[in-house]
C-alpha cells in the first residue's frame, strides 16, 4: 500500500492503539502530518478504558504539540487508518468507518494489500512510516517535531536502540534531524517509583539454571524498557550468561533477552522464542520480541505463557549443533564436492565510489561492517543483494568480469556509508557484472538440524544455518567453514559426480 493511494479520501481519522506508546504516537503523528499537508480533514485519536497518563508520553505529546485526542465515540469517517495496530485486534477499540486501512509492524498473520502495509520484520512502526513517507518524497526533516517523534518511537520500541535489526532502522537514525534535548527529557521521565518497585520484585523472583548459566524472570506488566534494565542488571551476576525477562502487555506478551556469550546470541534466542506467534530480534547481546496473544491462544490453547517460555528455551538449547573453524570439519562425514554454476554477480571497486583510505560502513541485514577503501578491495553484491568485501586477488581467483551493467533488483538496495561523514553510496549505479569460475570447488553437506558455525575470519560471531541449509568448506582448507542458505546453494552450486 502506498500513502498516495489514500489521497482520494478527504475525511480521514488516524487511530493508534489503546494506551498508546511512543512508537504508536510518533508513527501516527507522522502520518497525520502527511495528510494534513495534503489539505485533508484529518484527526489523530486513541481510545480504550483509560486516558494516557504515563509521564513520558504526556510530555512527548505536549512538547511536540501532537494533536492526539482521546475519544469514546467516533462519527463514521470516510477513511480510518490504524497505525501501530491492526483493525480487529484486541489492543485497538473498533470504530465503524466507510473504509479501513492499516499500517503496522506486528505479526498477526495478516499480509500487506491495497489497504494495508504490514512489515513484521521491522522493530518499530516508526521505521515503516519513515520509509513510506520517503517513498512519497516527503521530507520528515522539514518538521523537527515529526523527526523527533519518529526517532523516539524507534528509540523506545527497540529498548533504547539495543534491539535494532534492519538496515532501514539504521538508515532512519542516520537521516533524522532531531531535538536531542527533548529526547533526553523524555528518556529521564520514563519510570515511576511504582515501576522501580516492579523491577525490584521481578529480580527477587528469578529462575536460575546452573548448567546453562541461564536466568528466566517473569515481571508484572510494566514499560518494556524496564525489562531491558532488569536484564542488564541480572547479566552482571557471575553465574549467569543469558537472561530472559517477560511480561504481559497490551495485545500479548513482551520479552527481553540478554546474552554475553557467543554460542547463544540474544537475537537468535529471541527469534526462536516467538516462533510462529510473534516477532523478535535485535543484536548479539541485546534483543527482544512480542508474542501475539490471539495467535498464542489459537496455537497453544490453554498453555500458560510461563510454560511456553520455559519449553521454548529448553528446545532452543537442544536444537542446534556447533562447529568451530579452529576445529575444522571431517569431510568424510557426509560431505560431497560441489562447484559454482556460472552465475552473475555484481562488484564495485571501493575506490570507484570514494578515495582510498576512506572507512566505509557496509550496510547489511546482519548489521554494519567496516572496510577501508583501497584499489585492491572490492565489494561483492551477492545473489540476494548481500554485500561483502573481497580482495582483488581472491576476486580474480573466483570470478571473471563480464561486459554490461549489473541491473538486478533487491528487496533492500545494496548500500554503504562513509563512516566519518553523513554520506551514503548506493552501490548499484557503480556495479559491474561478473560471473563465477566453474573451477572453484567446495565441500558441502546439507544440514539435518540447525547449526551455528564460527567461521575462520570471526571466531566470536557465528553464522546460523537451518535444516536444509548447507555447511561448506573450502576444497583446500577444511578449517575455512561457512553456511550457505538452501535457496542460494541450490541456485549457485551443482554437484561434481565422482
Secondary structure, 3 states (H helix, E strand, C coil): CCHHHHCCCCEEEEEECCCCCHHHHHHHHHHHHHHHHCCCEEEEEECCCCCCCCHHHHHHHHHCCCCEEECCCCCCECEEEEECCCCCCCCCCCCCECCEEEEECCCCCCCCECCEEECCCCCCHHHHHHHHHHHCCCCHHHCHHHHHHHHHHHHHHCCCCCCCCCHHHHHHHHHCCCCHHHHHHHHCCCCCHHHHHHHHHHHHCEEEECCCCEEEEECCCCCHHHHHHHHHHHCCCCCCCEEEEEEEECCEEEEEEEECECCECHHHHHHHHHCCCEEEEECCCEEEEEEEHHHHHHHHCCCCHHHHHHHHHHHHHCCEEEEECCCCCCCCCCCEEEEECCCEEEEEEHHHCCCCCCEEEEEECCEEEEEECCCCEEEEECCCCCEEEEEHHHHHHHEEEEEEECCCCCCCCCEEEECCCCCEEECHHHCEEEEECCCCEEEEEECCCEEEEECCCCCCCEEEECCCCEEEEECCEEEEEEEECHHHHHHHEEECCC
